Amino acid sequence: MGSRTRDLPPQAGPAGFIRELRYHEAARQWIGLLLMPLYALLSAPRPALLVPGAVLAVAGMLVRLYASGYIMKNQELATVGPYSLVRHPLYTGNLLMLAGFTLASGQWWAALVSVLFWWFYYPTAIEYEDRKLRRIFGERCEAWQRATPAVLPSRLLPQRGGQWSLRTSMSRNAEPLVVVYSVVWLAWIYWRL
């Protein structure tokens, strides 16, 4: 049993294996990173899809960059800036990037792969993160979770407070490197036009 499922009732057999795979953070992250070159290398871009896809992907990169500069994972409960809009703004950024690369690729099958990837990994990732934060931060976290949607914001203006930090973004998440990596693959799709 993995560390992310330790608090859950034991589950054996194929169902237990699938549950462990769904909660496996490294698999989710690596597959997400590998979908970009997959979509780029197999792309058949069309201008009508590339432009909105690129806009969504860049918006996702910016959301992730914005969110990663606020988070002090497991040390402070981030509730301001992007965390006042959604509980998981990094996942919001991932969703935008996934949708963007899917559109930009121009491939119908990319939509199916993206939906299956999101459905398989993200509900369990959200459940685990929410459960972990409640355990660490208690009642304050529970109140914030009740008032804040998980991934899709209900408003667009964040609550002020806190301070964004490039150092935090880089040291905690290497987010600027992820942005560069993502831009390279998005440019690859553009060059295939």
N, C-alpha and C positions, 0 to 999 in steps of 0.2 A: 504494500500500500504506500502510495506516494505521500509526501508531506502536505500536499494540497487537499488530499482526501482523508487525512488522518482523523478529522473530526466527524466524518460521515459514517453511517452504518456500513459494516463490511459488505463487500459484494464480490462473489467469486465467478469463475467461468468466463465465458465470452463477454457477458455484460460488465463484469469487473474490469476486464482488459480494455474494453471500449471506454468505460468511465475514466480509467487511468490515462488513456491516450487523450481524451478530451480535456483533462486537467493539466496535461503536460505543457508547461509554459514554453520551454525551449523549442519543442516541436511547432507550436503555434507561431512563435517568432520567426523561426527559420523558414517555415513554409511560406509565411507572409512575405519575407524578403525574397524568396525564390520565385514567387509568383510574378514579381516585376520583370525579371529577365525572361521568364517563360512567355509572358504576354508580349514583351517587346520583340523577342526573337521570332515568335510565330505570328506577329501582327500582320494585318492587312489593313492599314489605316485608311480612313476616309475623312476628308476635311470636315464633313458635317458632324462626325463623331469625335475627331481628334481635338478640336477646339474646346467643346464642353468637357471632354475627358481631361484635357490638360488643366483646365480651370479647376475642376474638382480635385485633381491630384495635387496641384500646387496649394489649393486651399487646405487640403489635408496635411500637407507638409507644414504649412504655417501654423495650423492648429496644434500639431504635435510640438513644434518648436516653442510655441507660446506656452503650452501646458508643461513641457519638460523643464522650463525655467522657474517654475513655481514649486514643484514637488520635492519634498524631503521625505522620501519613501520610508514609512514606518517610524519616522521620528516626529513629524508634525502632521496634523490633520489639515490638509490644504482645502480651504473652503472659500477662497477669494479668487479673483481673476477668472480663469476658465473653469475652475472648480466650483464657482458659484452658479455656473450655467448647467453643468453636467457633472456627475460623479466621476466619470471616466473619459475626460477629454482626449487622452491619448488614443483611446479606442474610437472616439468620434473622428479623430484625424485618420486613423487606420481605415475606418469605413469610407471616408471621403476619398482617400488614396486608392482603395480597392475599387470603388465605383469609377474613379477617374481612369485608372489603368484598364479597367474592363472596357469602358467606352472607347478609349484611345486605341486599344488594340484592334478594334473593328471586327473581332471574332465573336460569333454567337455563342460558342462553347465557353468563352471566358465568363460570361454571365452565370452560367450553370456552375462552373468551378467556384466562382466568387461567392455565390449564395450558399453552396454546400460548405465551403471553408468557413464563412462567417457563422452559419448555423451550428456547425460542429464544434467550433472552439469558443466563440465569444460568450454565449449564455453561461457556460461554466466558468469562464475567466471572470465575468462580472460577479457571479454568485460567490466565487472564492474571495475576490478582492473585498466585496461588501462584508462578508463574514469575518475576514481577517481584520478589517478596519474597526468593526464593532467590538471585536475582542480586544484590540489595542486601545481604542479611544472611548469606548463605552457609550454613555448616554448622549454626550455631545455629538458623536458620530451618528447615532440613531436618529436624532432630530434633523441633522443635515441630510441624511439619506432619505428621510420621509419628505423633505421639502425640495429635493433636487433630483431631477430625472437622471437615469443611468447614462444614456448616450445621446439622445436627441433633445436639444434644448427647447424649452418652452418660451424663452425670451432670448434676445440677442445682445443685450448690454450687460457686461459682467459687473459684479460688485467690486468696487475699488478696495485696495488694501494689499498688503504684502508687497513684494518687489520681485520683478522678473530678473533672472540672473543667467547670463550666458555660461558662466562657470558651472552653475548647477546643471544647466542643460547639457553641457559637455561632459562633466565628470560623472553624473548620475546615469545618463541615458545615451551618451555619445550621439545625441540627436543631430547636431550639425553634420556629422558623417553620414547619417541616414538620409538627410536631405540631399547631400551631394550624390550619394548612391542612387537615390530616386530620380534626381534630375538627369543623371546620365542615362538611365533606362527610358525616361520619358523623351529625351532628346533622340535616342535610338529610334523610337517609334516615329518621331517627326521626320527624321532623315529617310525613313522608308517610304514616305509619301511619294 
